[in-house]
Amino acid sequence: MSFADDSFDVVLSLLCLHNIAGETEREIACHEIARVLKPAGTALLSNYTNTAEYAKALAQAGLNVEKPKSYLLDAYGLMWMVVAIKIGL
């Protein structure tokens, strides 16, 4: 991403990351999300498939994964969600 480090208070990814081909590329995307989050910022990622790989990548990038397996039932089915906070002031 062409954004500076620590640019955003919140990064919201709803049903997006599964469109990135390859687990390594999705891991890179999660690391980029962590990079652009401000300290104490929140990342919320969701998908209709298991989000465990996102939780793992965000934790590896230094975020505190607070809700690695949250669920929300919507009109299309069960949505998996990850909530992570960037540690810092």
DSSP file (Angstrom, degrees, kcal/mol; ACC not computed):
  #  RESIDUE AA STRUCTURE BP1 BP2  ACC     N-H-->O    O-->H-N    N-H-->O    O-->H-N    TCO  KAPPA ALPHA  PHI   PSI    X-CA   Y-CA   Z-CA
    1    1 A M              0   0    0      0, 0.0     0, 0.0     0, 0.0     0, 0.0   0.000 360.0 360.0 360.0 149.3    0.0    0.0    0.0
    2    2 A S        +     0   0    0      2,-0.0     2,-0.3     0, 0.0     0, 0.0   0.074 360.0 112.7 -94.3  25.3    1.2    3.5   -0.7
    3    3 A F  S    S-     0   0    0      1,-0.1     3,-0.1     0, 0.0     4,-0.0  -0.703  71.3-108.5 -95.9 150.3    0.1    4.8    2.8
    4    4 A A    >   -     0   0    0     -2,-0.3     3,-0.6     1,-0.1    -1,-0.1  -0.322  45.3 -85.8 -69.9 157.1    2.6    5.9    5.4
    5    5 A D  T 3  S+     0   0    0      1,-0.2    31,-0.3     2,-0.1    -1,-0.1  -0.283 112.7  17.6 -55.9 148.5    3.1    3.8    8.6
    6    6 A D  T 3  S+     0   0    0     29,-2.3    -1,-0.2    31,-0.4    31,-0.2   0.885  84.1 136.2  56.5  46.9    0.6    4.5   11.4
    7    7 A S    <   +     0   0    0     29,-1.6     2,-0.4    -3,-0.6    30,-0.2   0.764  51.5  52.6 -94.6 -29.1   -1.9    6.2    9.1
    8    8 A F  E     -a   37   0A   0     28,-2.8    30,-3.5     1,-0.1     3,-0.1  -0.878  51.3-157.0-123.7 142.9   -5.3    4.8   10.1
    9    9 A D  E    S+     0   0A   0     -2,-0.4    33,-2.4     1,-0.2     2,-0.4   0.806  90.8  21.0 -76.6 -32.7   -7.3    4.4   13.4
   10   10 A V  E     -a   42   0A   0     31,-0.2     2,-0.5     2,-0.0    -1,-0.2  -0.998  59.1-165.2-139.8 138.5   -9.3    1.6   11.9
   11   11 A V  E     -a   43   0A   0     31,-2.3    33,-2.6    -2,-0.4     2,-0.5  -0.995  14.4-170.1-121.6 123.6   -8.9   -0.8    9.0
   12   12 A L  E     +a   44   0A   0     -2,-0.5     2,-0.5    31,-0.2    33,-0.2  -0.960   8.5 179.0-117.8 121.7  -12.1   -2.6    7.9
   13   13 A S  E     -a   45   0A   0     31,-2.8    33,-2.6    -2,-0.5     2,-0.7  -0.912   4.8-177.0-125.4 102.8  -11.9   -5.5    5.5
   14   14 A L  E    S-a   46   0A   0     -2,-0.5    33,-0.1    31,-0.2    31,-0.1  -0.885  72.1 -28.2-105.8 110.8  -15.3   -7.0    4.8
   15   15 A L  S    S+     0   0    0     31,-1.3    -1,-0.2    -2,-0.7    32,-0.2   0.863 111.0 106.0  58.2  41.2  -15.2  -10.1    2.5
   16   16 A C    >   +     0   0    0     30,-0.5     3,-2.4    -3,-0.1     4,-0.3   0.788  54.3  65.0-114.2 -48.3  -12.1   -8.9    0.6
   17   17 A L  G >  S+     0   0    0     29,-0.3     3,-1.8     1,-0.3    12,-0.1   0.741  90.2  68.0 -62.8 -25.6   -9.0  -10.8    1.5
   18   18 A H  G 3  S+     0   0    0      1,-0.3    -1,-0.3    31,-0.0     4,-0.1   0.719  90.0  67.5 -65.5 -17.2  -10.1  -14.1    0.1
   19   19 A N  G <  S+     0   0    0     -3,-2.4     2,-0.6     2,-0.1    -1,-0.3   0.614  79.3  92.0 -76.5 -12.2   -9.9  -12.4   -3.4
   20   20 A I  S <  S-     0   0    0     -3,-1.8     2,-0.3    -4,-0.3     6,-0.2  -0.752  83.2-128.0 -84.5 120.4   -6.1  -12.3   -3.0
   21   21 A A  S    S+     0   0    0     -2,-0.6     4,-0.2     4,-0.1    -2,-0.1  -0.501  70.1  25.4 -72.8 130.4   -4.7  -15.4   -4.6
   22   22 A G  S  > S-     0   0    0     -2,-0.3     4,-1.9    -4,-0.1     5,-0.2   0.430  75.2-111.1  94.1 134.3   -2.3  -17.4   -2.4
   23   23 A E  H  > S+     0   0    0      1,-0.2     4,-2.2     2,-0.2     5,-0.2   0.880 116.7  54.4 -62.8 -39.2   -1.9  -17.7    1.4
   24   24 A T  H  > S+     0   0    0      1,-0.2     4,-2.2     2,-0.2    -1,-0.2   0.907 108.1  49.1 -62.2 -41.9    1.5  -15.9    1.3
   25   25 A E  H  > S+     0   0    0     -4,-0.2     4,-2.0     2,-0.2    -1,-0.2   0.874 110.6  50.1 -66.8 -37.4   -0.1  -12.9   -0.5
   26   26 A R  H  X S+     0   0    0     -4,-1.9     4,-2.0     2,-0.2    -1,-0.2   0.871 109.1  52.6 -67.6 -35.9   -2.9  -12.8    2.0
   27   27 A E  H  X S+     0   0    0     -4,-2.2     4,-2.1     2,-0.2    -2,-0.2   0.914 108.0  50.8 -63.7 -42.7   -0.3  -12.9    4.8
   28   28 A I  H  X S+     0   0    0     -4,-2.2     4,-2.1     1,-0.2    -2,-0.2   0.906 108.3  52.9 -60.1 -42.1    1.5   -9.9    3.2
   29   29 A A  H  X S+     0   0    0     -4,-2.0     4,-2.2     1,-0.2    -1,-0.2   0.900 108.1  50.3 -61.2 -41.2   -1.8   -8.1    3.1
   30   30 A C  H  X S+     0   0    0     -4,-2.0     4,-2.1     1,-0.2    -1,-0.2   0.890 109.4  51.2 -64.6 -38.7   -2.4   -8.7    6.8
   31   31 A H  H  X S+     0   0    0     -4,-2.1     4,-2.2     2,-0.2    -1,-0.2   0.873 109.0  51.4 -66.1 -36.0    1.1   -7.4    7.5
   32   32 A E  H  X S+     0   0    0     -4,-2.1     4,-2.2     2,-0.2    -2,-0.2   0.891 106.9  53.4 -66.7 -39.2    0.3   -4.2    5.5
   33   33 A I  H  X S+     0   0    0     -4,-2.2     4,-1.0     1,-0.2    -2,-0.2   0.935 110.5  47.6 -58.5 -45.9   -2.9   -3.7    7.5
   34   34 A A  H  < S+     0   0    0     -4,-2.1     3,-0.4     1,-0.2    -2,-0.2   0.897 109.9  53.6 -62.4 -40.5   -0.8   -3.9   10.7
   35   35 A R  H  < S+     0   0    0     -4,-2.2   -29,-2.3     1,-0.2    -1,-0.2   0.896 110.5  44.3 -62.8 -42.4    1.8   -1.5    9.2
   36   36 A V  H  < S+     0   0    0     -4,-2.2   -28,-2.8   -31,-0.3   -29,-1.6   0.604  91.7 101.2 -84.5 -10.0   -0.7    1.3    8.3
   37   37 A L  E  < S-a    8   0A   0     -4,-1.0   -31,-0.4    -3,-0.4   -28,-0.2  -0.530  73.8-125.3 -72.6 138.6   -2.7    1.0   11.6
   38   38 A K  E >   -     0   0A   0    -30,-3.5     3,-2.5    -2,-0.2    48,-0.3  -0.429  45.1 -77.9 -71.4 156.5   -1.9    3.7   14.2
   39   39 A P  E 3  S+     0   0A   0      0, 0.0    48,-0.2     0, 0.0    49,-0.2  -0.358 125.4  18.4 -54.7 137.3   -0.9    2.5   17.7
   40   40 A A  E 3  S+     0   0A   0     46,-2.5    47,-0.1     1,-0.3     2,-0.1   0.509  98.8 141.5  71.7   8.3   -4.0    1.4   19.5
   41   41 A G  E <   -     0   0A   0     -3,-2.5    45,-2.7   -33,-0.1     2,-0.4  -0.355  46.5-126.5 -76.1 161.7   -5.8    1.2   16.1
   42   42 A T  E     -aB  10  85A   0    -33,-2.4   -31,-2.3    43,-0.2     2,-0.5  -0.908  13.8-161.6-116.5 135.1   -8.3   -1.6   15.4
   43   43 A A  E     -aB  11  84A   0     41,-3.2    41,-2.5    -2,-0.4     2,-0.5  -0.963   7.7-173.9-110.9 131.1   -8.4   -4.0   12.5
   44   44 A L  E     +aB  12  83A   0    -33,-2.6   -31,-2.8    -2,-0.5     2,-0.4  -0.976   7.4 177.8-126.4 115.9  -11.6   -5.8   11.7
   45   45 A L  E     +aB  13  82A   0     37,-2.3    37,-2.6    -2,-0.5     2,-0.3  -0.951   1.7 179.5-121.2 137.0  -11.5   -8.5    9.1
   46   46 A S  E     +aB  14  81A   0    -33,-2.6   -31,-1.3    -2,-0.4   -30,-0.5  -0.937   7.6 158.6-136.0 159.8  -14.4  -10.7    8.0
   47   47 A N  E     - B   0  80A   0     33,-2.1    33,-2.9    -2,-0.3     4,-0.1  -0.969  48.1-114.8-166.0 165.0  -15.0  -13.5    5.5
   48   48 A Y  S    S+     0   0    0     -2,-0.3     2,-0.3    31,-0.2    30,-0.1   0.424 100.8  63.3 -88.3   0.4  -17.4  -16.4    4.8
   49   49 A T  S    S-     0   0    0     31,-0.1    31,-0.2     1,-0.1    -2,-0.1  -0.788 109.9 -66.9-116.5 166.1  -14.5  -18.8    5.3
   50   50 A N        -     0   0    0     -2,-0.3     3,-0.4     1,-0.1     4,-0.1  -0.244  39.1-158.5 -54.5 131.0  -12.4  -19.4    8.4
   51   51 A T    >>  +     0   0    0      1,-0.2     4,-2.1    17,-0.2     3,-0.5   0.162  58.4 113.7 -99.2  16.6  -10.4  -16.4    9.3
   52   52 A A  H 3> S+     0   0    0      1,-0.2     4,-2.4     2,-0.2    -1,-0.2   0.865  74.7  55.0 -59.0 -37.6   -7.7  -18.2   11.4
   53   53 A E  H 3> S+     0   0    0     -3,-0.4     4,-2.1     1,-0.2    -1,-0.2   0.864 107.8  49.9 -66.2 -33.1   -5.0  -17.5    8.8
   54   54 A Y  H <> S+     0   0    0     -3,-0.5     4,-2.6     2,-0.2     5,-0.2   0.923 110.2  50.0 -67.5 -43.7   -5.8  -13.8    9.1
   55   55 A A  H  X S+     0   0    0     -4,-2.1     4,-2.2     1,-0.2    -2,-0.2   0.914 111.7  48.7 -60.1 -43.6   -5.6  -13.9   12.9
   56   56 A K  H  X S+     0   0    0     -4,-2.4     4,-2.3     2,-0.2    -1,-0.2   0.924 112.6  47.1 -63.3 -45.7   -2.3  -15.7   12.8
   57   57 A A  H  X S+     0   0    0     -4,-2.1     4,-1.5     2,-0.2    -2,-0.2   0.893 111.8  50.3 -65.7 -40.2   -0.8  -13.2   10.3
   58   58 A L  H  <>S+     0   0    0     -4,-2.6     5,-2.4     2,-0.2    -1,-0.2   0.898 111.2  49.1 -65.1 -39.6   -2.0  -10.2   12.3
   59   59 A A  H ><5S+     0   0    0     -4,-2.2     3,-1.6     1,-0.2    -2,-0.2   0.905 109.0  52.4 -65.2 -41.2   -0.5  -11.7   15.5
   60   60 A Q  H 3<5S+     0   0    0     -4,-2.3    -1,-0.2     1,-0.3    -2,-0.2   0.808 105.1  56.8 -63.0 -28.9    2.8  -12.3   13.7
   61   61 A A  T 3<5S-     0   0    0     -4,-1.5    -1,-0.3    -5,-0.2    -2,-0.2   0.426 128.3 -98.2 -83.6   0.9    2.7   -8.7   12.7
   62   62 A G  T < 5S+     0   0    0     -3,-1.6    25,-0.7     1,-0.3    -3,-0.2   0.505  77.4 136.4 100.0   4.9    2.5   -7.6   16.3
   63   63 A L  E   < -C   86   0A   0     -5,-2.4     2,-0.9    23,-0.2    -1,-0.3  -0.558  57.8-120.8 -84.6 152.0   -1.2   -7.0   16.8
   64   64 A N  E     -C   85   0A   0     21,-3.4    21,-2.4    -2,-0.2     2,-0.9  -0.824  24.8-146.5 -90.1 106.6   -3.1   -8.2   19.8
   65   65 A V  E     +C   84   0A   0     -2,-0.9    19,-0.3    19,-0.2   -10,-0.0  -0.656  24.5 173.1 -79.8 107.8   -5.8  -10.5   18.4
   66   66 A E  E    S+     0   0A   0     17,-1.7    18,-0.2    -2,-0.9    -1,-0.2   0.825  73.2  23.1 -87.8 -34.7   -8.7  -10.0   20.7
   67   67 A K  E >   +C   83   0A   0     16,-2.0    16,-1.4     1,-0.1     3,-0.5  -0.748  63.2 168.9-134.6  86.7  -11.4  -12.0   18.9
   68   68 A P  E 3  S+     0   0A   0      0, 0.0   -13,-0.2     0, 0.0   -17,-0.2   0.742  79.7  28.6 -73.1 -20.5   -9.9  -14.6   16.7
   69   69 A K  E 3  S+     0   0A   0     11,-0.1     2,-0.3   -19,-0.1    13,-0.2  -0.531  73.9 151.8-142.4  71.8  -13.2  -16.4   16.0
   70   70 A S  E <   -C   81   0A   0     11,-2.3    11,-2.4    -3,-0.5     2,-0.4  -0.694  27.1-152.4 -94.6 156.6  -16.2  -14.1   16.2
   71   71 A Y  E     -C   80   0A   0     -2,-0.3     2,-0.4     9,-0.2     9,-0.2  -0.952  15.1-175.0-132.1 149.6  -19.3  -15.0   14.2
   72   72 A L  E     -C   79   0A   0      7,-1.9     7,-3.3    -2,-0.4     2,-0.6  -0.978  17.4-144.6-142.1 128.4  -22.1  -13.0   12.7
   73   73 A L  E     +C   78   0A   0     -2,-0.4     5,-0.2     5,-0.2     2,-0.2  -0.844  30.4 165.9 -95.4 120.6  -25.1  -14.6   10.9
   74   74 A D  E >   -C   77   0A   0      3,-2.7     3,-1.0    -2,-0.6    -2,-0.0  -0.555  55.4 -77.1-120.7-170.2  -26.3  -12.5    8.0
   75   75 A A  T 3  S+     0   0    0      1,-0.3     3,-0.1    -2,-0.2    -2,-0.0   0.715 129.3  45.7 -63.4 -21.1  -28.6  -13.0    5.1
   76   76 A Y  T 3  S-     0   0    0      1,-0.3     2,-0.3     0, 0.0    -1,-0.3   0.529 120.4 -89.3-101.9  -8.2  -26.0  -15.0    3.2
   77   77 A G  E <  S- C   0  74A   0     -3,-1.0    -3,-2.7     2,-0.0     2,-0.5  -0.928  71.6 -12.4 136.8-161.2  -24.8  -17.3    6.0
   78   78 A L  E     - C   0  73A   0     -2,-0.3     2,-0.5    -5,-0.2    -5,-0.2  -0.664  54.8-158.2 -83.5 125.1  -22.2  -17.3    8.8
   79   79 A M  E     - C   0  72A   0     -7,-3.3    -7,-1.9    -2,-0.5     2,-0.3  -0.913   7.0-145.8-105.9 126.0  -19.5  -14.6    8.6
   80   80 A W  E     -BC  47  71A   0    -33,-2.9   -33,-2.1    -2,-0.5     2,-0.3  -0.674  20.6-168.7 -86.3 143.2  -16.2  -15.2   10.5
   81   81 A M  E     -BC  46  70A   0    -11,-2.4   -11,-2.3    -2,-0.3     2,-0.4  -0.981  16.4-160.7-137.6 148.1  -14.6  -12.1   12.0
   82   82 A V  E     -B   45   0A   0    -37,-2.6   -37,-2.3    -2,-0.3     2,-0.5  -0.994   6.5-166.1-124.0 132.9  -11.2  -11.2   13.5
   83   83 A V  E     +BC  44  67A   0    -16,-1.4   -16,-2.0    -2,-0.4   -17,-1.7  -0.987  15.1 172.4-118.5 126.5  -10.7   -8.2   15.7
   84   84 A A  E     -BC  43  65A   0    -41,-2.5   -41,-3.2    -2,-0.5     2,-0.4  -0.987  18.7-151.4-137.2 145.7   -7.1   -7.1   16.4
   85   85 A I  E     -BC  42  64A   0    -21,-2.4   -21,-3.4    -2,-0.3     2,-0.5  -0.938  19.9-125.8-117.7 136.0   -5.6   -4.1   18.2
   86   86 A K  E     - C   0  63A   0    -45,-2.7   -46,-2.5    -2,-0.4     2,-0.2  -0.706  31.4-125.7 -80.1 124.6   -2.2   -2.6   17.4
   87   87 A I        +     0   0    0    -25,-0.7     2,-0.3    -2,-0.5   -46,-0.1  -0.478  63.5  77.5 -71.9 136.6   -0.2   -2.4   20.6
   88   88 A G              0   0    0     -2,-0.2   -50,-0.0   -49,-0.2    -2,-0.0  -0.853 360.0 360.0 150.0 177.1    1.1    1.1   21.4
   89   89 A L              0   0    0     -2,-0.3    -1,-0.1   -49,-0.0    -2,-0.1   0.439 360.0 360.0 -85.8 360.0    0.3    4.5   22.8
